[in-house]
């Protein structure tokens, strides 16, 4: 994956967090409580800024937000 694309994914995920009215501090706390992440908002913010979160981490963020990540075959 190109680095620019990874950063775009991070911005997209951050947009979902904000759109759901959750602060990064609150999101970090919820991820720490449910999945054992660090409570440090700066760690979450850095992952989103750099786009360096794993697929598992993306699924966990989506779960906190009440979303499912769905794989859908593109139409050619």
N, C-alpha and C positions, 0 to 999 in steps of 0.2 A: 504494500500500500504506500502510495506517495505521501510524504510528510504533510504537504498542503491538504490533502484529503483527510488525513487523520485529524488535523486541527479543525477542519470544518465539521467533522463528526463531534468533536468536543464542544464546539459552539452550538451545534444542534441539540445535543443532550442538555447543555446548560440552559438553552432556550425552553426546553420542556420543563425543566425544574422551575425556572422563573415563571413560566406561564401557569404553573399549578400553584403559584403563590407560596412557594417554599424557598427559604433562604438557603444558601450553601452551608451555613452553620447548622441549621436545622437538619438538612439532608445528611451532613456528615454525622450528626448525632444519631439519626435514625439508622444509617448504615452501620455505625459502630454497634448499636444495640442489637440489631437483627442479624448482622453478618460478621461482626468482629472487626470491621474497618477501624482505622485510626479516627479519633474524634476531631482531629485537627482539620479545620476547614481549609487551611492552606494546602494540605496534601490533595484534597479533592479538587480544589481550584486549579492546582498545578496540573493534575491529570487531565482535566477538561481543557485547559489552555493549550497543553502540548498534544492532546489527543492520544495519550499513552495508556488509556484504560483498556483492560482486557474485555473479551466478549462476556465472560462471567460477570465482571463488574458492571458492564452495560445492562445485563439481564437483572442484576440486583438493584440497580438504580431504577430501571423500568418497573420492577416489582414494587418498590417503595412508592412510586408515582401512580401505581394502579394500572400499568400498561403491560401488554404482552408484546414480545418481539416476534414477528411472524415472517417466515421466509415464504416469499411468493414468487413463482416462476414468472419471468418477464415474457410478454408476448413479443414474438419476433416479427 
